[in-house]
């Protein structure tokens, strides 16, 4: 009977601790991820039979992608996808119809570079964004 009493006390304490955690704390942690926010397309990396190079987009180009802290995706670059997931350096966009798009990503300062996670481009390809 004494073991049951200790077990119930332990469960009650754990429930009190878990229920005291607020969703706001989780959101704050998610906001610290450097990917969260609005990114503007800056350049495309590709080659047409020659060595690939960065090709800047026009100054008035307004292609953006928005990574929200709740995992939703916005903007007009990947508009066919509605959510994303992060795992290490892998970024996965999802939607119900087309499935998933998997990209490797790196962030240095205010620059985001994404490349296909599988063999998609023979000569290499990437897309570069600047944080807004």
N, C-alpha and C positions, 0 to 999 in steps of 0.2 A: 504494500500500500504506500510505503514511503517513497519507492521509486516512481510510482504514478504521480505522486504529489510533486516531486522534483521535475519530472517530465512536463507536467502541466504548467509549472512555474516557468520553466525554460521556454516553452512554446509561447506563453503569454508575454514574456520579455521580448522574444524575437518578433512577435507580431507588433508590439509597441514600437520597436525600433524601425521595422519596415514601414509601418503606416505613418511614421513621422517624416519619412522622406517625401519631399514635394516634387511634383513634376517640373517645377521651375528650376530646380537644381539640375535635372537632366538636360533641360533646354539650354541652360547656361554652359554646361560642359560641351554640348553639341556646337554651340556658337563659337567655341574656341578652335574648332577645326578650320584650318586655313582655307579649305575649299568652299566653305559656306559663303554665299554672297553672289554678286552680279559680276559677270565676266564678259568682256567685249572681244569679239574676234579681231585678231591683229595680223595674222599671217597663216599661210598654208605652206607646208613643206612637201614638195613633190618634184618628180623629174619626168620628162617625156622622152625617154630613151637616152638621156644623158644623166650626169650626176645630179641628184636632187638638190634643190636650194630653197631657201625661204622666200616666198613670194608675198609681199605685203598686200593687204587688202586696201581698197580705196579709203581715203580719209573720211568720206561721208557714209561708209558702210556701217550699218547699224545692227549687225548680227550679234545677239547676246545669248548667253545661257545663264540661268539663275539656279544655284544650288541652295535649297531651303534647308533649315536645320531639322525639319521633320521628315526629310528624305524625299520630298516632292521636288520636281524639276520644272523650271519655267523657262521663258525666253522663246526665241524663234529659231534657234539653230537645231535643236533636237526636239522639235515640237511634237513629233509622233510618239515620244516617250514621256511617261508621266511620273516616274520615280527613279531613284538611283540608290545603290548600295556601295559602300566602301569596304574593301578588305585589303590591307597592306597597300600596295601600289596599284591595285586593280579596282577599276570603277565600272560598275555594271548598270546600264540603263535598262528599264523594263517597261513593257506595255502588254496589254492582253492579246493584241492581234499578232504582232511581229515577234514576240518573244523578247530576247535580250540583245543588247549591244555591249560588248566587253572591250574596254579600253585600258591601257596602261597610262598612268598619269604621273607627272612630277610637278612640283610647285617650288619655284625659287623666287623669293621676294614677292613681287606682284605679278609674276608670269606663270601661267598654267599651260603645260604642253601635254597633249593627249595623242597616243598612237594606238592603232588597232592591236588587240591582244593576240590575234592570230595572224597567220601569213595571208595578208590581204593585198599588200602592195609589193610588187617584185623589187622595185627600186627604192622602196622606203617612202613612208608618208606620215605626216603629223599635222596637227592643227594647234595654233598658239593663241592664247587669250591673255588679255591684260585685265587685272581686277579694277573694277570701277568704284 
